[in-house]
Structures are given as structure tokens and as C-alpha cells.
């Protein structure tokens, strides 16, 4: 089962590219972030024509998350689980696909360490941990994936000196990511590529960052122990970041054995 996460940065603007990529790669499950669509504008028929069931949680021109699946799409939960303060933004959707409980997340950016959005980001990550615990048992097949807006380690950043006292690398953010790992989740790309350096999933549009190799690895696929045992391959498709009007993120892929 091939599972993909991809911040598409406006599905309306990227639909032709996303549709062509999905048709070529034929992933089983695709988790998308920043669809920037209302639910009634989501192109479900486009993906259904390719053999996918779809679930979308959107709010119009901002945020928005979706899961499309060829291996079933059941028990959909939008926003956080019952009992957790709901988020005002459309940033998380959860469903069961091929027997795996999948949460697709678009973690807040944080903006800067002195911004209220940073406090919101930390609170959001605390609620994500609560959500994962309420929805799942660590012994079950669980994937939590998406644009985390956190680089797990210094080697996931092209130049740490440029990110001193900045979001995406701060200790409180990384501590909350570590809390998810302590719950029982593994960074599947890093598991497959323990020694890989300068491998990124996001590059700023400005200043030719993609071509200059100035990126961050902030799009993650986290899997429970049983999923990690089934993971046999992971890659980041840099080619999807090339060409005309790409998203600033590349798809991150993992393959699980049956």
C-alpha cells in the first residue's frame, strides 16, 4: 500500500498537475493539505474517475485537508476527536484506509516565536497528541501525516544559522513532535534513510531556493510500530516540485507491505 502526503498549495491552481501525478504514480492513499477549497468545490468526481473515494474538510480560500483512497475510506472524522477543543480552521481529517487509521494534518506555521500564531501552533500540536491517543491504541496500524511545519533535526534544514530563534526548529515544537514519537510513532522516511542529509520536502518560491538546494524537510509520514515494520520504502518526489506552477512542497511517499 503506497501512502502519500502532499501539501498541494491550492488544489484549484494545481488540479491538473495533481491529477496527472496521481494517474501516473497510482498511490493507494493520498493525504493533501492546503486545498484552499470549500467542501462543495472539492473535485471529487475528478478523483473518483481515477478510482478513488474522497473525503475533504475545507473552509474556502485557506487551509483545507483531504484524503483520497483506493483501498477504502471509512469512519471519517473532521477536526479533532470528540472531547477536544475544536479547531477554528480546517486542518485535520482522519479516516480508515486499508485497515490503517490515517490522520492528515496541516499544522499551523507559527510565523514567529513572539507571535500569537506560535502559541496557537503549540496548542494545536498538544491537541493533535490528545487526538491520536483518543482515536488509537499504539499497537494498532496508525499513520499521522501531513505538513508539520517542523524540521525534526538540524540536518533537515539547509542552514541552521538562518533559522536561529525562528519557528520550524524551536525546541518546544520539536518536543511536541518527540511526544508523538514517544506515544509510538516513527518518522518513516528517516527510518528508511537514517543517514540522508540535505533531503527536503519544501523549498521557498523566492530567490531560486529549489534550484539552490535551500529547503526544509517538514512533510512527514509518522507510523505506529506495526506500520513501521511494514514500511519497505520511502521517497520524496522532487520532480513534482519542478516545471510550471508547482506547489512549493513535494509529495512524500511510503510503501507498506501487505
TORRODREN-374769 format. One record per residue (C-alpha): x, y negated, z; residue in one letter; residue number from 1. Coordinates in Angstrom, 3 decimals, decimal comma. Each point is the difference from the previous one (the first is absolute). Layout:
N
SITE      east     north        up  mivo  bado
SITE         X         Y         Z     A   NUM
...
***
This chain:
258
SITE      east     north        up  mivo  bado
SITE     0,000     0,000     0,000     X     1
SITE     1,507    -3,294    -1,090     X     2
SITE    -0,884    -2,964     2,228     X     3
SITE     0,837    -3,572    -1,023     X     4
SITE    -0,126    -3,356     1,706     X     5
SITE     0,045    -3,169    -2,097     X     6
SITE    -0,630    -3,622     0,820     X     7
SITE    -1,424    -1,008    -3,368     X     8
SITE    -0,201    -3,730     0,793     X     9
SITE    -3,372    -0,585    -1,681     X    10
SITE    -1,665     2,929    -1,692     X    11
SITE    -1,871    -2,387    -2,264     X    12
SITE     3,310    -1,297    -1,357     X    13
SITE     1,751     3,400    -0,077     X    14
SITE    -2,786     2,410    -0,927     X    15
SITE     1,358     0,836    -3,444     X    16
SITE     3,439     0,736     1,450     X    17
SITE    -1,368     1,999     2,941     X    18
SITE    -2,342     2,006    -2,232     X    19
SITE     2,833     0,865    -2,419     X    20
SITE     2,338     0,981     2,840     X    21
SITE    -2,600     2,204     1,686     X    22
SITE    -0,876     1,667    -3,331     X    23
SITE     3,681     0,747    -0,646     X    24
SITE     1,100     1,100     3,477     X    25
SITE    -3,230     1,762     0,989     X    26
SITE     0,384    -0,354     3,777     X    27
SITE    -2,555     1,779     2,168     X    28
SITE    -0,523    -2,871     2,431     X    29
SITE     0,775    -3,680    -0,484     X    30
SITE    -0,236    -2,490     2,856     X    31
SITE    -0,144    -3,597    -1,209     X    32
SITE     0,409    -3,243     1,895     X    33
SITE    -0,768    -3,603    -0,904     X    34
SITE    -2,685     0,899    -2,498     X    35
SITE    -1,357    -3,528     0,508     X    36
SITE    -3,484     1,111    -1,016     X    37
SITE    -3,448     0,163     1,526     X    38
SITE    -1,411     3,512     0,234     X    39
SITE    -2,444    -0,560    -2,845     X    40
SITE     2,868    -1,116    -2,268     X    41
SITE     2,163     3,060     0,581     X    42
SITE     0,475     1,882    -3,323     X    43
SITE    -1,240     3,355     1,279     X    44
SITE    -1,154     1,124    -3,435     X    45
SITE     3,494    -0,504    -1,421     X    46
SITE     1,494     2,381     2,536     X    47
SITE    -2,931     2,406    -0,128     X    48
SITE     0,660     0,360    -3,737     X    49
SITE     3,502     1,165     0,951     X    50
SITE    -1,412     2,594     2,405     X    51
SITE     0,151    -1,877     3,300     X    52
SITE    -2,449    -0,588     2,796     X    53
SITE     0,378    -3,477     1,467     X    54
SITE    -0,474    -1,885     3,251     X    55
SITE     0,652    -3,728     0,284     X    56
SITE    -0,129    -2,485     2,847     X    57
SITE     0,308    -3,555    -1,260     X    58
SITE    -0,820    -3,593     0,792     X    59
SITE     0,410    -1,854    -3,277     X    60
SITE     3,115    -1,926    -0,961     X    61
SITE     2,106     1,089     2,992     X    62
SITE     1,239     3,299     1,423     X    63
SITE    -2,009     3,106    -0,942     X    64
SITE     0,966     3,680     0,233     X    65
SITE    -1,050     3,066    -1,981     X    66
SITE     0,513     3,744    -0,194     X    67
SITE    -0,536     1,947    -3,205     X    68
SITE     0,213     3,788     0,072     X    69
SITE    -0,218     3,029    -2,268     X    70
SITE    -0,003     2,403     2,969     X    71
SITE    -3,059    -1,183     1,910     X    72
SITE    -0,889    -3,178     1,832     X    73
SITE    -1,976     0,589     3,170     X    74
SITE    -0,850    -1,616     3,341     X    75
SITE     0,920    -3,513    -1,079     X    76
SITE     0,589    -2,530     2,777     X    77
SITE     0,452    -3,679    -0,822     X    78
SITE     1,751    -2,267     2,484     X    79
SITE     1,250     1,493     3,271     X    80
SITE    -1,628     2,939     1,763     X    81
SITE    -2,972    -0,524     2,311     X    82
SITE     0,982    -1,463     3,339     X    83
SITE     2,796    -2,192    -1,397     X    84
SITE    -0,465    -3,722    -0,563     X    85
SITE    -0,838    -0,244    -3,719     X    86
SITE     2,306    -1,984    -2,209     X    87
SITE    -1,432    -3,038    -1,808     X    88
SITE     1,941     0,947    -3,137     X    89
SITE    -0,354     3,019    -2,311     X    90
SITE     3,324     1,628     0,843     X    91
SITE    -0,584     3,674     0,785     X    92
SITE    -2,026     2,875    -1,428     X    93
SITE     0,169     3,654     1,028     X    94
SITE    -1,249     3,167    -1,708     X    95
SITE     0,681     3,725    -0,183     X    96
SITE     1,627     1,036    -3,297     X    97
SITE     1,019     3,573    -0,689     X    98
SITE    -0,214     0,814     3,693     X    99
SITE     2,266    -2,892     1,011     X   100
SITE    -1,327    -2,920     2,029     X   101
SITE     1,326    -3,037    -1,869     X   102
SITE     0,044    -3,589     1,252     X   103
SITE     0,818    -2,681    -2,567     X   104
SITE     1,280    -3,175     1,678     X   105
SITE     0,864    -3,539    -0,941     X   106
SITE     1,812    -1,319     3,064     X   107
SITE    -0,064    -3,790     0,465     X   108
SITE     3,092    -1,831    -1,250     X   109
SITE     0,684    -1,923     3,189     X   110
SITE     1,331    -3,090    -1,821     X   111
SITE     2,456    -1,154     2,681     X   112
SITE     0,798     0,941     3,592     X   113
SITE    -1,588    -3,178     1,365     X   114
SITE    -3,181     0,330    -2,070     X   115
SITE    -3,321     1,257     1,380     X   116
SITE    -0,008     2,432    -2,930     X   117
SITE     2,999     1,756     1,567     X   118
SITE    -1,902     0,508     3,260     X   119
SITE    -2,899     1,304    -2,091     X   120
SITE     2,381     2,393    -1,780     X   121
SITE     1,221     1,485     3,277     X   122
SITE    -3,562     0,356     1,262     X   123
SITE    -0,988     1,640    -3,284     X   124
SITE     2,801     2,534     0,327     X   125
SITE    -1,076     0,770     3,581     X   126
SITE    -3,517     0,648    -1,251     X   127
SITE     1,354     2,163    -2,822     X   128
SITE     1,706     2,256     2,548     X   129
SITE    -3,266     0,194     1,953     X   130
SITE    -1,871     0,784    -3,226     X   131
SITE     2,381     2,799    -0,939     X   132
SITE    -0,316     1,527     3,454     X   133
SITE    -3,794    -0,182     0,030     X   134
SITE    -0,327     1,404    -3,520     X   135
SITE     2,536     2,805     0,228     X   136
SITE     1,945     2,546     1,976     X   137
SITE     3,780     0,031    -0,626     X   138
SITE    -0,247     3,688    -0,921     X   139
SITE    -2,369    -0,755    -2,893     X   140
SITE     0,870    -0,953    -3,592     X   141
SITE     0,194    -3,800     0,164     X   142
SITE     1,391    -2,685    -2,302     X   143
SITE     0,152    -3,686     0,893     X   144
SITE     1,205    -1,975    -2,977     X   145
SITE     0,034    -3,403    -1,615     X   146
SITE     1,727    -3,346    -0,027     X   147
SITE     1,292    -0,288     3,560     X   148
SITE     1,830    -3,281    -0,502     X   149
SITE     2,734     1,502     2,209     X   150
SITE     3,452     1,158    -1,107     X   151
SITE     0,691     2,936     2,350     X   152
SITE     3,799    -0,419     0,073     X   153
SITE     2,610    -2,580    -0,947     X   154
SITE     0,969     2,101    -3,023     X   155
SITE    -3,550    -0,487    -1,328     X   156
SITE     0,786    -3,724    -0,448     X   157
SITE     2,240    -1,376    -2,741     X   158
SITE     1,665    -2,554     2,298     X   159
SITE    -0,718    -0,018     3,725     X   160
SITE     1,753    -3,333     0,418     X   161
SITE    -2,829    -1,610    -1,972     X   162
SITE    -2,611     1,494     2,314     X   163
SITE     1,320    -1,065     3,374     X   164
SITE    -2,899    -1,161     2,200     X   165
SITE    -2,485     0,946    -2,723     X   166
SITE    -2,960     2,299    -0,330     X   167
SITE     0,209     3,482    -1,518     X   168
SITE     3,128     0,844     2,013     X   169
SITE    -0,751    -1,291     3,512     X   170
SITE     0,371     2,360     2,932     X   171
SITE    -3,672    -0,149     1,092     X   172
SITE    -1,132     1,022    -3,504     X   173
SITE     2,481     2,838    -0,190     X   174
SITE    -0,969     1,135     3,501     X   175
SITE    -3,600     0,364    -1,113     X   176
SITE     1,070     1,994    -3,041     X   177
SITE     2,068     2,174     2,341     X   178
SITE    -3,112     0,504     2,141     X   179
SITE    -1,761     1,547    -2,998     X   180
SITE     2,984     2,280    -0,508     X   181
SITE    -0,031     0,908     3,707     X   182
SITE    -3,664     0,944    -0,369     X   183
SITE     1,145     2,580    -2,533     X   184
SITE     0,494    -1,652    -3,397     X   185
SITE     3,074     0,231    -2,238     X   186
SITE     1,164    -2,392    -2,715     X   187
SITE    -0,172     2,479    -2,873     X   188
SITE     2,183    -1,933    -2,433     X   189
SITE     2,757    -0,282     2,597     X   190
SITE    -0,384     3,683     0,843     X   191
SITE     0,667     0,860    -3,637     X   192
SITE     2,747    -2,612    -0,439     X   193
SITE     1,790    -0,302     3,346     X   194
SITE     3,085    -1,641    -1,498     X   195
SITE    -1,612    -2,272    -2,600     X   196
SITE     0,942    -3,653     0,202     X   197
SITE    -1,165    -2,983    -2,048     X   198
SITE    -3,217     1,768    -0,983     X   199
SITE    -2,940    -2,375     0,153     X   200
SITE    -3,731    -0,129    -0,738     X   201
SITE    -0,566    -3,780    -0,123     X   202
SITE     1,816    -2,818    -1,769     X   203
SITE    -0,970    -3,661     0,077     X   204
SITE    -1,150    -1,379    -3,352     X   205
SITE     2,254    -3,019     0,416     X   206
SITE     3,644    -0,449    -0,974     X   207
SITE     0,263     3,266    -1,890     X   208
SITE     0,118     2,008     3,210     X   209
SITE    -0,998     3,259    -1,670     X   210
SITE     2,786    -0,170    -2,567     X   211
SITE     2,480    -1,111     2,648     X   212
SITE    -0,910     2,877     2,332     X   213
SITE    -1,261    -2,245     2,786     X   214
SITE    -2,853     2,031     1,485     X   215
SITE    -1,535     1,536     3,112     X   216
SITE    -1,312     3,489     0,713     X   217
SITE    -3,281    -0,860     1,681     X   218
SITE    -2,436     2,422    -1,680     X   219
SITE    -0,029     3,199     2,026     X   220
SITE    -1,589     3,440     0,016     X   221
SITE    -0,061     1,342     3,554     X   222
SITE    -0,983     3,631     0,522     X   223
SITE    -0,724     2,191     3,002     X   224
SITE     2,289     2,950     0,740     X   225
SITE    -2,067     2,441    -2,055     X   226
SITE     0,008    -2,411    -2,961     X   227
SITE     3,740    -0,647     0,364     X   228
SITE     0,602     3,736    -0,169     X   229
SITE    -1,919     0,123    -3,301     X   230
SITE     1,778    -3,016    -1,527     X   231
SITE     2,421     1,128    -2,705     X   232
SITE     0,644    -3,218    -1,938     X   233
SITE    -0,348    -3,768     0,248     X   234
SITE     0,871    -2,846    -2,331     X   235
SITE    -0,605    -3,679    -0,674     X   236
SITE    -0,964    -0,707    -3,609     X   237
SITE     2,035    -3,110    -0,823     X   238
SITE    -1,131     0,211    -3,624     X   239
SITE    -3,485    -1,068     1,096     X   240
SITE     1,545    -3,288     1,209     X   241
SITE     1,344    -0,754    -3,485     X   242
SITE    -1,695    -1,469    -3,044     X   243
SITE    -2,698    -2,615    -0,402     X   244
SITE    -1,853    -1,294     3,068     X   245
SITE     0,855     2,796     2,443     X   246
SITE    -0,922     0,136     3,648     X   247
SITE     2,854    -1,076     2,243     X   248
SITE    -0,189     3,478     1,598     X   249
SITE     0,871     3,370    -1,514     X   250
SITE    -1,949     3,226     0,656     X   251
SITE     1,432     2,314     2,651     X   252
SITE    -0,688     3,678    -0,677     X   253
SITE     0,178     3,189     2,066     X   254
SITE    -0,655     3,573    -1,079     X   255
SITE    -1,413     2,532     2,450     X   256
SITE     0,049     3,752    -0,511     X   257
SITE    -3,260     1,950     0,307     X   258
***
